[in-house]
Amino acid sequence: MKIFSGFNIPQSYCNSIILIGNFDGVHLGHQKLFKRAREFKRRYKCKIGVVTFNPMPKMFFNKKIKHFKLMNLPQKIYQFKKQKVDFLINQKFTKNFSKIKAEMFIIKYLNKKIKTKYLFVSNNFRFGNKREGDTNLLRSYEKKCNYKLIIPSPLKKYNKIISSTEIRKLLSRGNLSKANKYLSRYWEIEGRVQKGRRVGGKIGFATCNIDIGNYIIAKPGVYSVKVKLDNLKTKINGIANLGFRPTFNQNKILLEVNLFNFNRNIYNKKIAVEFIKFIRREKKFKSVKQLTNQIKKDIRVAKTSLK
């Protein structure tokens, strides 16, 4: 898959099937869209291209939103490759870009620059300065700009539309199993192992500490996890605490992972933590002994869920 940082792309990538969106999570609803795009690719012999924006416009306009993403860019690129996307336009979202009028975006960017042939968007897609553009505007420019607009119906499960917003809600409520079903894989956080205060080691449970960056904060608590190491090629079972460590009076969200039967030094190494099962919510213990007793129970539960 070829990656471009803007709309100036080679002619060989023009006249393609274009999907526009954030595609946060690349969940089942997105996968339905990609499946339809692949059908068009087979029928019309076109490449599939994705247009996405970095940072996500919602985070750009509201600087207070810190923990929002279901995935980072490398994870997104990996999922795009799995969906057989031929190229990605990862457009930097800036103040100047946000001021582009909706009509100008269609005429200059979608038509003149990349010569879009088939355009896939969701039914609630908005774009352009002050979000003035919508699917009705895109439809009105179809003939003039020589593209065909496709708006697949959203995917529903259990009378709910599968969306990134819905998955964020599920994670924040601790409904990990349903979130994982909607993603069609385990939700994961990727990051580098940092040096912490070594509190876990002192109480007999050494942990890897990962700053969760811009990831959504799932329900604080204890999870059984699988951790990918060695360029994400090796998987190790473990248990994780996502939260504020109230027993030790911390106020910063942190992901701490205890790996089973593992004693290698992996400081500053990149790892990915797959969330398998939500075990219990985070709580404050009266003593370290109470905490260690609970951790032993949690580990037994985690090992059972990972069999």
DRENDO-1510 file (C-alpha; in Angstrom, 1 decimal, always signed):
<recs>
REC; n; res; u; v; w
REC; 1; MET; +0.0; +0.0; +0.0 .
REC; 2; LYS; +1.4; +3.4; -1.0 .
REC; 3; ILE; +1.1; +6.3; +1.5 .
REC; 4; PHE; +0.8; +9.9; +0.4 .
REC; 5; SER; +0.8; +12.9; +2.7 .
REC; 6; GLY; -1.6; +15.0; +0.6 .
REC; 7; PHE; -3.6; +15.1; -2.6 .
REC; 8; ASN; -0.7; +15.5; -5.1 .
REC; 9; ILE; -0.5; +11.9; -6.2 .
REC; 10; PRO; +0.8; +10.2; -9.4 .
REC; 11; GLN; -1.5; +9.8; -12.4 .
REC; 12; SER; -1.4; +6.0; -11.9 .
REC; 13; TYR; -3.4; +6.5; -8.6 .
REC; 14; CYS; -6.0; +8.8; -10.1 .
REC; 15; ASN; -9.4; +7.6; -11.4 .
REC; 16; SER; -9.8; +5.4; -8.4 .
REC; 17; ILE; -12.4; +4.3; -5.8 .
REC; 18; ILE; -12.0; +6.7; -2.9 .
REC; 19; LEU; -13.3; +6.2; +0.7 .
REC; 20; ILE; -13.2; +9.2; +2.9 .
REC; 21; GLY; -13.4; +9.1; +6.7 .
REC; 22; ASN; -11.6; +8.7; +10.0 .
REC; 23; PHE; -12.0; +4.9; +10.0 .
REC; 24; ASP; -11.2; +4.9; +13.7 .
REC; 25; GLY; -11.2; +1.2; +14.7 .
REC; 26; VAL; -11.7; -0.1; +11.2 .
REC; 27; HIS; -14.7; -1.9; +12.7 .
REC; 28; LEU; -17.3; -4.2; +11.1 .
REC; 29; GLY; -19.2; -1.2; +9.8 .
REC; 30; HIS; -16.1; +0.0; +8.0 .
REC; 31; GLN; -15.2; -3.5; +6.9 .
REC; 32; LYS; -18.6; -3.6; +5.1 .
REC; 33; LEU; -17.7; -0.5; +3.2 .
REC; 34; PHE; -14.3; -1.9; +2.2 .
REC; 35; LYS; -15.9; -5.2; +1.1 .
REC; 36; ARG; -18.3; -3.2; -1.2 .
REC; 37; ALA; -15.3; -1.2; -2.5 .
REC; 38; ARG; -13.4; -4.5; -3.4 .
REC; 39; GLU; -16.5; -5.5; -5.4 .
REC; 40; PHE; -16.2; -2.3; -7.4 .
REC; 41; LYS; -12.5; -2.9; -7.8 .
REC; 42; ARG; -13.1; -6.3; -9.4 .
REC; 43; ARG; -15.9; -5.0; -11.6 .
REC; 44; TYR; -14.3; -1.7; -12.8 .
REC; 45; LYS; -10.6; -2.5; -12.5 .
REC; 46; CYS; -9.8; +0.5; -10.3 .
REC; 47; LYS; -7.5; +1.0; -7.3 .
REC; 48; ILE; -8.9; +1.6; -3.8 .
REC; 49; GLY; -7.8; +4.7; -2.0 .
REC; 50; VAL; -8.6; +6.0; +1.4 .
REC; 51; VAL; -8.6; +9.7; +2.4 .
REC; 52; THR; -8.2; +10.3; +6.1 .
REC; 53; PHE; -7.1; +13.2; +8.3 .
REC; 54; ASN; -4.5; +13.6; +11.0 .
REC; 55; PRO; -5.2; +14.8; +13.6 .
REC; 56; MET; -8.8; +13.8; +13.6 .
REC; 57; PRO; -10.9; +16.9; +12.9 .
REC; 58; LYS; -12.8; +16.5; +16.2 .
REC; 59; MET; -9.6; +16.5; +18.2 .
REC; 60; PHE; -8.2; +19.4; +16.2 .
REC; 61; PHE; -11.2; +21.7; +16.9 .
REC; 62; ASN; -11.5; +20.7; +20.6 .
REC; 63; LYS; -8.1; +20.7; +22.2 .
REC; 64; LYS; -9.6; +19.4; +25.4 .
REC; 65; ILE; -10.2; +16.0; +23.9 .
REC; 66; LYS; -7.2; +14.0; +24.8 .
REC; 67; HIS; -8.3; +10.4; +25.1 .
REC; 68; PHE; -10.4; +9.6; +22.1 .
REC; 69; LYS; -8.8; +7.3; +19.6 .
REC; 70; LEU; -9.5; +3.6; +19.2 .
REC; 71; MET; -6.3; +3.1; +17.3 .
REC; 72; ASN; -3.1; +4.9; +16.3 .
REC; 73; LEU; -2.0; +5.5; +12.7 .
REC; 74; PRO; +0.3; +2.5; +12.3 .
REC; 75; GLN; -2.5; +0.2; +13.5 .
REC; 76; LYS; -4.9; +1.9; +11.1 .
REC; 77; ILE; -2.4; +1.4; +8.2 .
REC; 78; TYR; -2.1; -2.3; +9.1 .
REC; 79; GLN; -5.9; -2.7; +9.0 .
REC; 80; PHE; -6.1; -0.8; +5.7 .
REC; 81; LYS; -3.6; -3.3; +4.2 .
REC; 82; LYS; -5.7; -6.2; +5.5 .
REC; 83; GLN; -8.7; -4.6; +3.7 .
REC; 84; LYS; -6.7; -4.6; +0.4 .
REC; 85; VAL; -6.4; -0.8; +0.2 .
REC; 86; ASP; -4.0; +0.2; -2.6 .
REC; 87; PHE; -3.1; +3.7; -1.3 .
REC; 88; LEU; -3.7; +6.1; +1.5 .
REC; 89; ILE; -3.9; +9.9; +1.5 .
REC; 90; ASN; -3.1; +10.9; +5.1 .
REC; 91; GLN; -3.9; +14.6; +4.9 .
REC; 92; LYS; -2.5; +16.8; +7.7 .
REC; 93; PHE; -5.5; +18.6; +9.1 .
REC; 94; THR; -4.6; +22.3; +9.7 .
REC; 95; LYS; -6.4; +25.6; +10.3 .
REC; 96; ASN; -5.9; +26.5; +6.6 .
REC; 97; PHE; -7.2; +23.1; +5.5 .
REC; 98; SER; -10.2; +23.4; +7.7 .
REC; 99; LYS; -11.2; +26.7; +6.0 .
REC; 100; ILE; -11.5; +25.1; +2.5 .
REC; 101; LYS; -15.1; +25.5; +1.3 .
REC; 102; ALA; -17.0; +22.3; +0.6 .
REC; 103; GLU; -17.5; +23.1; -3.1 .
REC; 104; MET; -13.7; +23.8; -3.4 .
REC; 105; PHE; -12.9; +20.5; -1.8 .
REC; 106; ILE; -15.0; +18.6; -4.3 .
REC; 107; ILE; -13.8; +20.5; -7.4 .
REC; 108; LYS; -10.1; +21.1; -6.6 .
REC; 109; TYR; -9.3; +18.0; -4.5 .
REC; 110; LEU; -11.7; +15.2; -5.3 .
REC; 111; ASN; -11.9; +16.1; -9.0 .
REC; 112; LYS; -9.0; +18.0; -10.3 .
REC; 113; LYS; -6.2; +16.6; -8.1 .
REC; 114; ILE; -7.2; +12.9; -7.7 .
REC; 115; LYS; -9.9; +12.5; -10.4 .
REC; 116; THR; -12.2; +10.4; -8.1 .
REC; 117; LYS; -14.2; +7.9; -10.1 .
REC; 118; TYR; -16.3; +6.2; -7.3 .
REC; 119; LEU; -16.7; +8.0; -4.0 .
REC; 120; PHE; -17.7; +6.1; -0.8 .
REC; 121; VAL; -18.9; +8.0; +2.2 .
REC; 122; SER; -21.2; +7.4; +5.2 .
REC; 123; ASN; -24.7; +8.8; +5.2 .
REC; 124; ASN; -23.8; +11.3; +7.9 .
REC; 125; PHE; -20.5; +12.5; +6.3 .
REC; 126; ARG; -19.8; +16.2; +6.7 .
REC; 127; PHE; -16.9; +18.2; +5.3 .
REC; 128; GLY; -15.7; +21.6; +4.3 .
REC; 129; ASN; -15.5; +24.9; +6.3 .
REC; 130; LYS; -17.9; +24.8; +9.3 .
REC; 131; ARG; -18.9; +21.3; +8.1 .
REC; 132; GLU; -21.1; +22.9; +5.5 .
REC; 133; GLY; -20.8; +20.0; +3.0 .
REC; 134; ASP; -22.9; +16.9; +3.1 .
REC; 135; THR; -24.0; +14.0; +0.9 .
REC; 136; ASN; -26.6; +16.1; -0.8 .
REC; 137; LEU; -23.9; +18.5; -2.0 .
REC; 138; LEU; -21.7; +15.6; -3.1 .
REC; 139; ARG; -24.7; +14.2; -5.1 .
REC; 140; SER; -25.2; +17.6; -6.8 .
REC; 141; TYR; -21.7; +17.5; -8.2 .
REC; 142; GLU; -21.7; +13.9; -9.5 .
REC; 143; LYS; -22.2; +14.8; -13.2 .
REC; 144; LYS; -20.1; +18.0; -13.2 .
REC; 145; CYS; -17.1; +16.3; -11.5 .
REC; 146; ASN; -17.6; +12.9; -13.2 .
REC; 147; TYR; -17.8; +10.6; -10.2 .
REC; 148; LYS; -20.4; +8.2; -8.8 .
REC; 149; LEU; -21.4; +8.6; -5.2 .
REC; 150; ILE; -22.0; +5.4; -3.1 .
REC; 151; ILE; -23.5; +5.6; +0.4 .
REC; 152; PRO; -23.9; +2.1; +1.8 .
REC; 153; SER; -26.4; +1.6; +4.5 .
REC; 154; PRO; -24.8; +1.4; +8.0 .
REC; 155; LEU; -24.3; -2.0; +9.6 .
REC; 156; LYS; -26.6; -2.8; +12.5 .
REC; 157; LYS; -26.2; -5.4; +15.3 .
REC; 158; TYR; -28.7; -5.8; +18.2 .
REC; 159; ASN; -30.7; -2.8; +16.8 .
REC; 160; LYS; -27.6; -0.6; +17.2 .
REC; 161; ILE; -25.6; +1.0; +14.3 .
REC; 162; ILE; -22.0; -0.2; +14.6 .
REC; 163; SER; -19.9; +2.9; +14.9 .
REC; 164; SER; -16.6; +4.2; +16.4 .
REC; 165; THR; -18.7; +6.2; +18.8 .
REC; 166; GLU; -20.7; +3.1; +20.0 .
REC; 167; ILE; -17.5; +1.1; +20.5 .
REC; 168; ARG; -16.0; +4.0; +22.6 .
REC; 169; LYS; -19.1; +3.9; +24.8 .
REC; 170; LEU; -18.9; +0.1; +25.2 .
REC; 171; LEU; -15.2; +0.3; +26.2 .
REC; 172; SER; -15.9; +3.1; +28.7 .
REC; 173; ARG; -18.7; +1.0; +30.3 .
REC; 174; GLY; -16.5; -2.1; +30.5 .
REC; 175; ASN; -18.4; -4.0; +27.9 .
REC; 176; LEU; -15.2; -5.3; +26.3 .
REC; 177; SER; -16.6; -8.4; +24.8 .
REC; 178; LYS; -19.2; -6.5; +22.7 .
REC; 179; ALA; -16.6; -3.9; +21.7 .
REC; 180; ASN; -14.3; -6.7; +20.5 .
REC; 181; LYS; -17.2; -8.3; +18.5 .
REC; 182; TYR; -17.8; -4.9; +16.8 .
REC; 183; LEU; -14.1; -4.6; +16.0 .
REC; 184; SER; -14.0; -8.3; +14.9 .
REC; 185; ARG; -10.7; -8.6; +16.8 .
REC; 186; TYR; -9.3; -7.7; +20.3 .
REC; 187; TRP; -9.0; -4.0; +21.0 .
REC; 188; GLU; -5.4; -3.1; +21.6 .
REC; 189; ILE; -3.2; -0.3; +22.8 .
REC; 190; GLU; +0.2; +0.1; +21.3 .
REC; 191; GLY; +3.1; +2.0; +23.0 .
REC; 192; ARG; +6.6; +2.0; +24.3 .
REC; 193; VAL; +7.4; +0.5; +27.7 .
REC; 194; GLN; +8.5; +3.3; +30.1 .
REC; 195; LYS; +10.3; +3.3; +33.4 .
REC; 196; GLY; +7.9; +3.7; +36.3 .
REC; 197; ARG; +8.1; +3.9; +40.0 .
REC; 198; ARG; +8.7; +0.1; +40.3 .
REC; 199; VAL; +5.9; -0.2; +42.8 .
REC; 200; GLY; +4.7; -3.5; +41.2 .
REC; 201; GLY; +8.2; -5.0; +41.5 .
REC; 202; LYS; +8.4; -4.1; +45.2 .
REC; 203; ILE; +5.1; -5.9; +46.0 .
REC; 204; GLY; +6.1; -9.0; +43.9 .
REC; 205; PHE; +4.3; -8.2; +40.6 .
REC; 206; ALA; +6.7; -6.4; +38.2 .
REC; 207; THR; +4.9; -4.5; +35.5 .
REC; 208; CYS; +5.6; -2.9; +32.1 .
REC; 209; ASN; +4.2; +0.7; +32.1 .
REC; 210; ILE; +2.7; +2.2; +29.0 .
REC; 211; ASP; +1.5; +5.8; +28.5 .
REC; 212; ILE; -1.8; +5.4; +26.6 .
REC; 213; GLY; -1.3; +8.7; +24.7 .
REC; 214; ASN; -4.5; +9.7; +22.8 .
REC; 215; TYR; -6.2; +6.3; +23.2 .
REC; 216; ILE; -9.7; +6.2; +24.5 .
REC; 217; ILE; -9.8; +5.4; +28.3 .
REC; 218; ALA; -11.6; +2.1; +28.6 .
REC; 219; LYS; -13.3; +1.4; +32.0 .
REC; 220; PRO; -10.5; +1.7; +34.6 .
REC; 221; GLY; -9.9; -1.8; +36.0 .
REC; 222; VAL; -8.2; -5.1; +35.6 .
REC; 223; TYR; -8.1; -7.0; +32.3 .
REC; 224; SER; -6.6; -10.3; +31.1 .
REC; 225; VAL; -4.4; -9.4; +28.1 .
REC; 226; LYS; -2.1; -10.8; +25.4 .
REC; 227; VAL; +1.0; -8.7; +24.8 .
REC; 228; LYS; +2.7; -8.6; +21.4 .
REC; 229; LEU; +6.5; -8.2; +21.6 .
REC; 230; ASP; +9.5; -8.5; +19.2 .
REC; 231; ASN; +8.2; -6.3; +16.4 .
REC; 232; LEU; +4.7; -7.5; +17.4 .
REC; 233; LYS; +5.5; -11.1; +16.4 .
REC; 234; THR; +5.6; -12.8; +19.8 .
REC; 235; LYS; +2.5; -13.1; +22.1 .
REC; 236; ILE; +2.8; -13.4; +25.9 .
REC; 237; ASN; -0.2; -13.8; +28.3 .
REC; 238; GLY; -0.6; -11.4; +31.1 .
REC; 239; ILE; -2.8; -9.2; +33.3 .
REC; 240; ALA; -3.2; -5.5; +33.1 .
REC; 241; ASN; -4.4; -2.6; +35.2 .
REC; 242; LEU; -5.7; +0.4; +33.4 .
REC; 243; GLY; -6.3; +3.2; +35.7 .
REC; 244; PHE; -5.1; +5.7; +38.3 .
REC; 245; ARG; -3.7; +3.3; +41.0 .
REC; 246; PRO; -5.8; +4.7; +43.8 .
REC; 247; THR; -4.1; +2.6; +46.5 .
REC; 248; PHE; -0.9; +4.6; +45.7 .
REC; 249; ASN; -2.7; +7.9; +45.3 .
REC; 250; GLN; -1.8; +8.4; +41.6 .
REC; 251; ASN; -3.7; +10.8; +39.4 .
REC; 252; LYS; -2.4; +10.0; +35.9 .
REC; 253; ILE; -4.0; +7.3; +33.8 .
REC; 254; LEU; -1.5; +4.5; +33.2 .
REC; 255; LEU; -1.5; +1.0; +31.6 .
REC; 256; GLU; +0.5; -1.5; +33.7 .
REC; 257; VAL; +1.0; -5.0; +32.5 .
REC; 258; ASN; +2.3; -8.0; +34.4 .
REC; 259; LEU; +3.5; -10.7; +32.0 .
REC; 260; PHE; +3.3; -14.3; +33.0 .
REC; 261; ASN; +6.5; -16.4; +33.1 .
REC; 262; PHE; +8.6; -13.5; +31.7 .
REC; 263; ASN; +11.7; -11.8; +33.0 .
REC; 264; ARG; +13.3; -10.0; +30.0 .
REC; 265; ASN; +14.1; -6.3; +30.1 .
REC; 266; ILE; +11.9; -4.6; +27.6 .
REC; 267; TYR; +12.2; -0.9; +28.6 .
REC; 268; ASN; +11.7; +1.4; +25.6 .
REC; 269; LYS; +10.5; -1.5; +23.4 .
REC; 270; LYS; +7.3; -1.1; +21.4 .
REC; 271; ILE; +4.6; -3.5; +22.5 .
REC; 272; ALA; +0.9; -4.0; +21.8 .
REC; 273; VAL; -1.6; -5.0; +24.5 .
REC; 274; GLU; -4.6; -6.9; +23.4 .
REC; 275; PHE; -7.5; -6.6; +25.8 .
REC; 276; ILE; -9.2; -10.1; +26.2 .
REC; 277; LYS; -11.5; -9.9; +29.2 .
REC; 278; PHE; -12.6; -7.3; +31.7 .
REC; 279; ILE; -12.1; -8.8; +35.1 .
REC; 280; ARG; -13.1; -6.1; +37.6 .
REC; 281; ARG; -13.2; -2.4; +38.1 .
REC; 282; GLU; -10.4; -0.5; +39.8 .
REC; 283; LYS; -10.7; +0.0; +43.5 .
REC; 284; LYS; -8.7; +1.5; +46.4 .
REC; 285; PHE; -7.4; -1.0; +49.0 .
REC; 286; LYS; -6.8; -0.3; +52.6 .
REC; 287; SER; -3.4; -2.0; +52.6 .
REC; 288; VAL; -0.8; -3.3; +50.2 .
REC; 289; LYS; -1.4; -6.8; +51.6 .
REC; 290; GLN; -5.1; -6.5; +50.6 .
REC; 291; LEU; -4.0; -5.4; +47.2 .
REC; 292; THR; -1.5; -8.3; +46.7 .
REC; 293; ASN; -4.1; -10.8; +47.8 .
REC; 294; GLN; -6.5; -9.4; +45.2 .
REC; 295; ILE; -3.9; -9.4; +42.5 .
REC; 296; LYS; -3.3; -13.2; +43.1 .
REC; 297; LYS; -7.0; -13.8; +42.7 .
REC; 298; ASP; -7.1; -11.6; +39.5 .
REC; 299; ILE; -4.2; -13.6; +38.0 .
REC; 300; ARG; -6.0; -16.9; +38.6 .
REC; 301; VAL; -9.1; -15.4; +36.8 .
REC; 302; ALA; -6.9; -14.0; +34.0 .
REC; 303; LYS; -5.1; -17.3; +33.4 .
REC; 304; THR; -8.4; -19.2; +33.2 .
REC; 305; SER; -9.8; -16.7; +30.6 .
REC; 306; LEU; -6.6; -17.0; +28.5 .
REC; 307; LYS; -6.6; -20.8; +28.2 .
</recs>
